[in-house]
């Protein structure tokens, strides 16, 4: 089954590549790996919400944002390498969570990205990961996700 068929089966639609908000490109490939820039949870050019997780944004909302960020990363990867069917392994995910004082649920939030990648790619979607709490993210986003994938 192709990745496009799997996305459809799961009810996901690969979004358009989110244009950069500064001086960078969405993804770069080198030596069989593709690296995404940090992807925000943009939907149709807008953030669905802004704020810090544990204050203005709930952990459940932020988990949805991490999922959207991962889908945006896949769109950037597809644009860079031509097809998600070329991915042989999701290698690493780094999730940044804009966190209110005392919020310690970053791993649960970043599960939104990890879980969707696992649903799409199965065992090839299992990856190393970091979930980091930060004071602020670009545009007031609650979550930002980077993905490194191996491809053939």
C-alpha positions in Angstrom: 0.0 0.0 0.0 1.4 3.4 -0.9 1.7 6.1 1.7 -0.9 8.2 -0.1 -3.3 5.2 0.2 -2.4 4.8 3.9 -3.1 8.5 4.5 -6.5 8.2 2.8 -7.3 5.1 4.8 -6.5 6.9 8.0 -8.6 9.9 6.9 -5.6 12.3 6.6 -4.9 14.7 3.8 -1.3 15.8 3.1 -1.4 19.6 3.4 0.3 22.0 1.1 3.9 22.9 2.1 3.9 25.7 4.6 5.9 28.6 3.3 8.9 29.6 5.4 8.3 32.5 7.8 12.0 33.5 7.7 15.2 32.8 5.8 15.3 29.0 5.4 13.8 26.2 3.3 11.2 23.7 4.5 13.4 20.6 4.0 16.9 19.6 2.8 18.1 16.2 1.7 21.6 14.9 1.9 23.2 11.4 1.9 20.0 9.5 2.0 18.4 11.6 4.8 15.9 14.4 4.6 15.8 17.0 7.4 12.8 19.3 7.9 12.9 22.8 9.4 10.8 23.2 12.4 7.2 22.9 11.3 4.4 24.8 13.0 0.8 23.5 13.1 -0.4 25.7 10.3 -3.7 24.9 8.7 -4.5 26.9 5.6 -1.9 29.5 6.4 -3.1 30.1 10.0 -2.2 28.8 13.4 -5.3 27.1 14.9 -4.4 28.6 18.3 -1.6 30.4 20.1 -0.3 30.4 23.6 1.5 28.3 26.1 0.6 24.7 26.9 -0.6 24.5 30.4 -2.1 28.0 30.3 -4.0 29.2 27.2 -3.6 25.8 25.4 -4.6 22.4 26.8 -2.3 19.4 26.5 -4.9 17.7 24.3 -5.1 20.7 21.9 -1.3 20.8 21.8 -1.2 17.1 21.0 -3.4 17.9 17.9 -1.0 20.7 17.0 1.9 18.3 17.2 0.0 15.9 14.9 -0.6 18.7 12.4 3.0 19.8 12.6 4.1 16.2 11.7 1.8 16.2 8.7 3.2 19.5 7.6 6.7 18.0 8.0 5.6 15.1 5.7 4.4 17.6 3.1 7.8 19.3 3.2 9.5 15.9 2.9 7.3 14.9 -0.1 8.2 18.2 -1.8 11.9 17.6 -1.2 12.2 14.0 -2.3 9.3 13.6 -4.6 7.2 10.9 -2.9 6.6 9.7 0.7 6.9 6.2 -0.7 10.7 6.7 -0.8 10.8 7.0 3.0 12.5 3.9 4.5 12.5 5.1 8.1 11.5 8.0 10.3 14.8 8.4 12.2 14.2 11.2 14.7 11.5 13.6 15.8 12.2 16.7 17.9 9.2 18.4 19.4 9.3 21.9 21.0 6.5 22.8 23.3 5.9 26.4 24.5 5.3 25.6 28.1 3.7 27.5 31.0 5.5 27.5 34.3 5.0 24.1 35.9 3.9 22.3 32.8 5.8 19.0 32.5 3.7 17.1 29.9 6.0 17.7 26.9 6.4 14.0 26.1 2.6 13.5 26.0 2.2 16.5 23.7 4.8 15.3 21.2 3.1 11.9 21.2 0.7 13.6 18.8 3.5 13.7 16.2 5.0 10.3 17.1 1.7 8.5 17.0 0.6 9.8 13.6 4.0 8.8 12.1 3.6 5.4 13.6 0.1 5.1 12.2 1.3 6.1 8.7 4.6 4.2 8.5 4.1 1.3 10.9 7.4 -0.1 12.2 9.3 2.3 9.9 7.7 5.1 11.8 9.3 4.2 15.1 11.9 6.8 15.8 14.3 8.4 18.3 12.8 11.5 19.9 13.3 14.6 22.0 10.4 16.6 23.6 11.6 19.9 24.8 9.8 22.6 26.8 10.6 26.2 25.7 9.6 29.7 26.7 8.3 30.9 23.3 7.9 29.6 19.7 7.6 31.6 16.4 4.3 33.4 15.9 3.1 32.3 19.4 2.7 28.7 18.3 2.3 26.2 21.1 4.2 23.4 19.3 7.0 23.0 16.6 8.2 19.7 15.2 11.2 18.7 13.2 11.6 15.3 11.4 14.6 13.5 10.1 13.8 10.6 7.7 15.9 8.1 5.7 14.9 7.6 2.1 16.0 5.5 -0.9 
